[in-house]
Amino acid sequence: MPKLVETDSESGEVIVLGLPQVETLWNIISDPECDFLRSDPLHHEVLTLVALLHQSNRSQWDAEDIARAAGSDAELANAKRTIDTCNAVRVQLIERINTEFARLIPPSDSVPPLTSQPGVTCDQLSVLKIRLEVAISESGSHIDEQRLNEVQKTVDGLIAALEADLADALAGRRTFSATPVHKIYGKQ
């Protein structure tokens, strides 16, 4: 079995080999303009998908704001169509992220799957990042520190869980699943 995890001799940080670093995934969500190709050229596909997921989530968030403030039925209908389109793209991107992780470390029937697949966790982190940005930008001079701390605690927990999940997958204790999300929209 190849060496899948090592410890950085300077920082003591555990580095997961074979998969993108969780720090890189968070950096893309935190700053979609970051040059992730330079920091991790081996995982271009999954990192690109995470960047696209965050952009789609931001577009959906903005469309939801427009829907809440809609002044007419036509404006509301247009915003709802945009939300539906963004959500469909979001589901496809989550599935593609999960598929890409499963390509990097193929699924195994001999161990249980992860409870939450990486695409879902990246989606949750993306939405929380948007929530943090909006809370800060809308707060003006009054920032609700308790609310921000609660959201940040959730972000920290998800990051730790994703790090543990990736380490478990690399160690062969858990497996990725490329199972589709199975989102069903009314009559199809």
N, C-alpha and C positions, 0 to 999 in steps of 0.2 A: 504494500500500500504506500503511495507517495506521501511525502510530508505535506499535511494539509493546513497546519497551524504552526506559527512560530511566534516568538516573543522578540520585539524590537529591543536590541541590547541597550540603547540609549534611554528610551522612554519607558520601557517595560510594558508597552502596549501590546496586546495580543493582535497579531495580524493574520487574517484569514486568507489563505492562498487559494487561488482558483475562482474566487468570486469577487465582485466589486466590494470595496470597503463601505461599511455603513456610513462612515464619515463623508465619503464621496457622494453617496446617495443623498444625504442630508444637505450637503453643500449645493447640489443641483437644485433641490427643492428651495433652499434658502436664497439662492442666487442663480436663476435660470440662465444668466449670461456668463456664468463661470466657464472657464476653458477646461472641461472635464476630459477632453481628448488628450490633453497634455498630461494630466494627472493619472489617467487610467486608459490608455489606448486599447488595452486588451478587451475591455468590456463596453466598447462603443455602442453596440446595439441596445443593451439593457439600460445604459445611462441615457441614451437618446430617448428611449421610451418613457423613462421616469421624467425627463424634462418635458416631453409632450403631455404626459399625464398632468403635471402641475399646471401647464398652460391651459389645458382643457378645464381643469378644476377652477382656475381663476376666471375663465370665460363663463362657466356655469354660475359661479358665485355672483359675478356682475349681472348676468341675466336674471338671477333670482332677485337681486336688488331692484332691477328695472320692473320686474313683475309686481313686486310689492308696492311700488310707487306709480304703477300704471294709471293713467288718467282716463283711459278709454278701453272698451272691450277689444278693439283692434290692437292697441298697444300691448295689452295683456296677452292676447292670443299669439302675437309675434314673439313676445318674450318667452312664453311657454314652449313654443316650437323650438326656440334656441336652446332652452333648458333640456328638452327632450333629445335634441341633436347632440348637445354636449355630454349628456348622460350616456347615450349610446356609444359615443367615442370613448368615454371614460371606461366603460365596461370592456370594450375591445382592448384598450391599452392595458388594463389590469390583466386580462387574459394573456396578452402578448408578453408582458413582463413575467408572469408565472411560467409561460412556455419557455422563455429565454433562460430563466433560472434552471428549469428542468433540463434544458439542453446542456447547460454548463455542468450540472451534476445530475445525470439521468435518474429518474425515479426508481425505487426498489420496492418489490412486494414483500421483502423480508423484514421491514421495519415500518412502524406507523408513520403516517404523513404528519407534517407540521399542522398544528391547529389552525394557524393563519398563514396563508401563502404570502410570499414577499410582495407581490403586486398589491394585495389588499392593505398590507402594512404601509407601503409607500403611499397609497391613496390616503390612508388615515393621516400620515405625517404631512402630506400636502395640504389637506383641509385644515389641519391644526396650524400650519404655518400661515395660511391665509387668515385664519381666525386671529392669530397673534397680530399680524400686520393691520388688519381692520380695527382691532381693539385699540391699538396704539394710535393709528391715524385718526380715528373718530373721537378719541378721548380728549383731544385738545390739551389743555393744561391740567386736566384732572384724569389721571390714569388710575384705573382700578387695579392696584398692585395685587390684591388677593386673587382676582380673576386671572390676571396674567400669570401669577405664580402657579395657579392650578393648571392652566393650559400648559405651561412649561414643564410642570411635573409629569403631565400625561405624555408630552413629547419625549422627555427623558426616559420614561418607562417603555415607550414603544421602541425607542432607539436601542435600549438595553435588550429588549425582547428580540428585536431583529438580529442583533449581534449574536445572541444565544442561539436563535434559530439557524442562522447561517453556520455557526460553529457546529451545531448538532448535525446538520445536513452533511457538512464536510467530514465529520467524524463517523458518519454512517449510523448514527443513533436515530435519526429521523429522515424523512424523505420529502422532496418536493412533489407536488402534484400539478399536472398541467390540465386538470379538470376545468372545463369552462364554468363561468359564473352562473349560467342558466337563467339569465334575466329574461323575463317574458313580459311583453307589452300587449295586453288586451288580445284582440283577435288578430292572428297573423296568418 
